[in-house]
Amino acid sequence: MAEIDINIDNIDTKEDEETDMGALIDMVFIMENEKIYQELIREIPLSLGKSTSKKERDEQGLKSPTLAYGEIEYQTFGVILEKIKKVYGKPDVGTSGSSGFCQVRGGTFYDLGCGTGKPLLAAATLYPFDVCIGIEILEGLFTLSTAAVVSYNVKGKAKGLDSQLQTLKGDLLNVKFKDWRDGDVVFCNSTCFDDKIMDKLALIANGMKKGSFFITLTRRLPSNDFVVLEHELHRMSWGDATIFIHQKISEPRDFTPFPEYE
């Protein structure tokens, strides 16, 4: 697909913007890679993720909706990464800098609350990140995510994919466990997060590099250090949800780990 250079600051109307965006998104590429993705997740159906999450939450008496399980649709995820690569991450667009973001192979992708690891598999099939890292706090889902990594290492690499995948069991708000502020693209299904968690998430994210991207569902990141490039309603496994694509507009801020993680 031919690429068209767009400076999004010069787009006259929303209709023109949507037309230009649509011309850039390579749906054939997305759908071809979805075939690989579907092969990788064959043993991890949505129903398994839901039942595993519910069983552990019930056994531990975890009533908070924060840990509810849901999945993003692959093609929706593909469109998001295509927009970052071909529009928002282009050199000298927004705060992407002279080199841009996701313009050549490499970089780091994080999924905060990675569940069964499907967004990691999606990211690795859609863009050649150096590494894709997932953080998950529930033991059962973490175990399934490690199986997803094994599937990728066996089947995905046989298809020529070469990103390194890793999943970690821990709290995404504990940067002493894993500091994800080096991410080029960070994804978080924040649909069920409360204000307290979103505020903490934003404080950590303020330490990310200028120009990096943060993707959330349903709730925007409450930070003046990020600009919302777009917010659009998409179909998810549980229904419709708004996807927010944020870009960091400031240099990294210092961050002191939260007292509960000292």
N, C-alpha and C positions, 0 to 999 in steps of 0.2 A: 504494500500500500504506500502510495506517495505521501510524503510528509509536507505539511504546509506550516511555515513559520507564522506564529500568531503572537502578537503582543496584546495580552488580555486587557491592558489599560486603554487600548484604542478601539475596543469593540463598541459599536454604537448602540445596539439594542440587544435585549435578551434573546429575541428571535434569531438575530445574526449570530450571536454567541453559540446558541444551541446547534445551529446549522454547521458552523465551523467545527465545533466539538465532534459532532456526529461524523463529519468527514474524516476526522483524524483517528477515530476509534476503529481498530481492526477486529471486527467481530469474527471474521474467519479464523484469525489467529487464536482468539479466545476459545472458540468452539472446538478447534482442533486440539488445543491443549487440555480442554475439559475431558476429552476422551482418556488421556493419560491420567488425569486427576481421578476420574471415576474408577479406573482400574486400581489406583492406589488406595481408595477408601472403601473398596468392596466389602471388606470385613468389618467396617466401622459404620453401620447405618445410623441415621438420626435417632431411631428408637433406642439403640444401645446407649448412646450418649445420654439421652433423657433418663432412661431407667437407672443407669449407673449413678448419675448425679442425684436423682431422687432417693435412691436406696441409701447412699452415704449420708445425705442431709437428714433423712428420717432417723437413721441409726444414731447420729450424733446430736439430734435435736436442734439442727441448724435451721431456724425459721426465717432468717433474713432472705428477702428476695434477691439480694445481691448475688447469690450463688446459683440462681436459676440458669438452666441450660438452654441455649439457642444457637442456631447456625446461620451464617450469612450464605446467600446463594453464590455459586461460583462465578456465573457470568456478571453479576453485580460487582463482585470483587475484581474481576478482570477489567471492567470498565473504569473502576477507580484507579487502578494501577496504570492503565492506558492514559488516563487524563493527567496523572502525575508525570509520566514519562514524556508525553507528547505535547502537553500544554503548560501545566503549572511548574514543572521542573526544568523547562527549557532554559538555557543560559540567558541571563539578564532579564528574565521574567520574574516579577515579584521580588523576592529576596533570595532567589536561587543562585545568584552570583554568576561569575563569568564561566564557571565550569558546569553549572546546573546540577540537578539531582536526578539520579536514575537515567543518565544519558549514556553511560557506558557500563559494562558489567562491573559488579561489585557493590559494596555497601552492606549495611546491616538492617535487617527487618526484625521487629519484635511483635509478638502477639501477647498482650497482657490479659491473662485469663484465657489460656489457649484451648481449654476443654480437651477434646480428643485429638487436637493437633491439625485439624483440617485447614485453617487459614495458613498455617506454615506450608502445608503441601500446595495450597493454591498459589501462595507467593512464589514458591520455588519453581512452579511450572509456568508462571507468567513472566518472571524476570530473573536474570541470573545474579541474584544477590550472592555475596560471599558467604554469608551465614544468615539463617533464619532461626530465631530463638523464641521459644514459647515458655511462659511462666503459668503454672496452674497450681492451685492450693489444695484441691480435692484429690485424695490418693487414687480413687478409682479412675477418674478422668485422666490423671497423670499417667497411670499405667497404660491406658488406651493410647495416649499420645506417644508413648515410647514405642508402641506397636506400629503407630503411623510412621515414625521415623525409620523403623526397620523395613517397613514396606517400601518407603522411598529409597532407602539405601540399596535394596535388592532390585525392585522394579523400575524406580525412577532413574537411577543411575544407568541401568541397562538401556534406557531410552535416550541417554546422552545428557541428562540433567546432572549438574555438578555442584549445586549449592550445598553447603554443610548445614544440616538440621540438628537442633538440640532442644530438648525440653527439660525444664527444671521444676522441681516441686517446691513451692514456697509462696510467700506473700508478695504481690506485685508492688506494694507500698514500702517494702523493706529494701532500700537501696544498698544496705550493708550485705544483704543476701545476694542481690543481683542489681547492679546499676545499669539501667537501660537507657540512660541519657545520651549514649553514643549512637543511638539509632538514627538512621536516615529516614526510615518510614516506620512509624509505630501505629499499631492497630489495637483498638480496645472496644469490645462489645460492652458498652456502658449503659445499656438500656435499663437495667435494674439497679444501677448505682444511685445511692442517695447523695445529698448535697455535701455531706462530710467527706465522703470518698472522692467525689469529683474535685473538691477543693484541694485535697491532699495530692491527687493525681496531677492537678495543674501546677502545684508548687514544685513537684519533682520535674515535670516537663519543662518548666522555665529554665532548667539547666541544659536543655538540648541545644544543639548548634543552630546558628542562624540559617534559615532556609529549609530546615528539616520539616518533615510532614507528620502530622498526628491525625489519625482517622478515628472518629467515635461514632457510635450509634445512638440515636434518640436524643442524647444530651450533648450540648457543645461543651468544650473545655472552657471553664471560667477563668480565663487569663487574658490580660491585655498584651501579653508577649506573643500571642498568636492572632492571626487574622483568619476568619472563615472565608475560604475561597468559594465554597458552594455548599449548599445543603439541599438535599433532594430525597424524596420519598422513594423507597425501594421495597420489594417483597423479600421477606426473610422467612425462616422456618416457622416462626410463630405469628406471622402477619406482616403488616407494613411497618417500616421504621425509617426515620430520617437519618441519612448518612451525612456527617459533617466532615469536610476535608479542611484541615487547618494547616497553616504554614507559619513557622517561627519567624518573627520579624525583628527579633532582638538578639544580641549576643548572649551567650550562656550566663545565667545567674547562679551565684553560690547557693548551696542548699545544705542545711543541717538536718541530718536524719531525725525522724520523729522520735520523741522520747521513749515510746513504747518498744522501739526496736534497738535501743541502746544495750 
